[in-house]
Amino acid sequence: MLSPGRSLSTLYDAALALVYPQACAVCRASVESRNDGVACAECWEAARLIDKDDTLCWKCGAVTLARVSEERKKTVRCHKCDQDTFDGARACGFYEGALRASVLELKRQPRVAPRLRQLMFATQQREPLNSAEIIIPVPLHRDRERKRGFNQAALLARELARISSLPFDEHSVVRRIHTERHRAGMDSKARRKSVAGAFTVRHRDSIEGRRVLLVDDVFTTGATVSECAAALKSAGAEEVFVLTIARAQTWQ
């Protein structure tokens, strides 16, 4: 038997779907629940999420099909991220299907769907991200944020801070260089060159000696978050972890 709150929510979703039908951004079927955002329940079921039991590069979070014992998981490395300055990066899943549609919608509309919020929280609760003490979004340059009207990374970080009860800081790190947009096909070297020196920390006392969770929407090569992590480390951060909604699959 449904609880009164759950029953009201179900009725509301049914009425909303009837009066304002919304097509799934992935398959064009009807989205029946507002909690799912722009994708239907079936597409969320098909989403390739990264599970706590998956074997990952312990540093950058790249997924491997290899299987190792639980005791050895912290020793797994892809070595493509050896030069990155962050201490650990994780994503909720792969940049495709429901997650890709949700990220693209987030760049247009400043709303984080409840399902997305819960996926972020579940990922943040796992090692090593669960040792973070403060949440900081990857900043946009002020010109780009003014044009868009908001920073999608800040929206995600604020929501995560609210449900995790961690402090949220969107003012200590700024993007001082208006870098070119990363285009499809840009290799890691070009991406890293484009963001070199792009970030600076202006409130070092808020960062020094703390373990920081850096939040962004997508992890592609890690160039942006690595450069941002470098600025945080230079300001005295003890460790910097990264959480993104999605990541490109780069390692098997």
Helices and strands as residue ranges (DSSP letters): H 4-19, G 34-36, H 41-46, E 55-56, E 63-64, G 70-75, E 88-94, H 97-106, H 114-124, G 129-131, E 134-137, H 142-148, H 152-164, E 173-175, H 188-195, E 199-201, G 204-206, E 211-219, H 223-234, E 239-247
